[in-house]
Amino acid sequence: MKLKYHIPLMGFLALTLVISTLMFVYKECPPIDQLIGFYACVVGATITYYIGIHTVLSDKKDSSGT
């Protein structure tokens, strides 16, 4: 995989983590169930992104070989 495929994901993760860190600094820490849900959402988005990239690359490879 090329590095340029990772740039949108890095932008999403960086902004998400910066915004959430600023929210935690200026407000009190949220309850643990909200933190678990937030981090599950971020992990789910990352996994979905990688599955999508791998699917597109494998489809591209399959269609160019036939």
C-alpha positions in Angstrom: 0.0 0.0 0.0 1.2 3.5 -0.8 1.6 6.2 1.8 -0.9 8.5 0.0 -3.7 6.0 0.9 -3.0 6.6 4.6 -3.2 10.4 4.5 -7.0 10.8 4.8 -7.0 8.4 7.7 -4.1 10.2 9.4 -6.0 13.5 9.0 -9.2 12.0 10.4 -7.4 10.5 13.4 -5.3 13.6 14.2 -8.3 15.9 14.1 -10.4 13.5 16.1 -7.8 13.1 18.8 -7.0 16.8 19.0 -10.6 17.8 19.3 -11.4 15.1 21.9 -8.3 16.0 23.9 -9.3 19.7 24.0 -12.8 18.8 25.0 -11.4 16.7 27.9 -9.1 19.5 29.0 -11.9 22.2 29.1 -14.6 19.9 30.5 -14.5 17.2 33.1 -13.7 13.7 31.9 -16.7 11.9 30.5 -18.0 8.7 32.0 -16.2 5.5 31.1 -19.0 4.1 28.9 -18.8 7.2 26.7 -15.1 6.9 26.4 -15.4 3.2 25.4 -18.0 4.2 22.8 -15.9 7.0 21.5 -12.8 4.8 21.1 -14.8 2.0 19.6 -16.1 4.4 17.0 -12.6 5.6 16.1 -11.3 2.0 15.9 -14.3 0.9 13.9 -13.7 3.8 11.4 -10.1 2.8 11.1 -10.9 -0.8 10.4 -13.6 0.1 7.9 -11.2 2.4 6.1 -8.5 -0.3 5.7 -11.1 -2.9 4.6 -12.3 -0.4 2.0 -8.8 0.3 0.7 -8.0 -3.4 0.5 -11.3 -4.2 -1.3 -10.7 -1.5 -3.9 -7.1 -2.6 -4.5 -8.0 -6.2 -4.9 -10.9 -5.3 -7.2 -8.5 -3.2 -9.2 -6.0 -6.0 -9.4 -8.7 -8.6 -10.4 -10.1 -6.4 -13.1 -6.8 -5.5 -14.7 -5.8 -9.2 -14.9 -8.8 -10.3 -17.0 
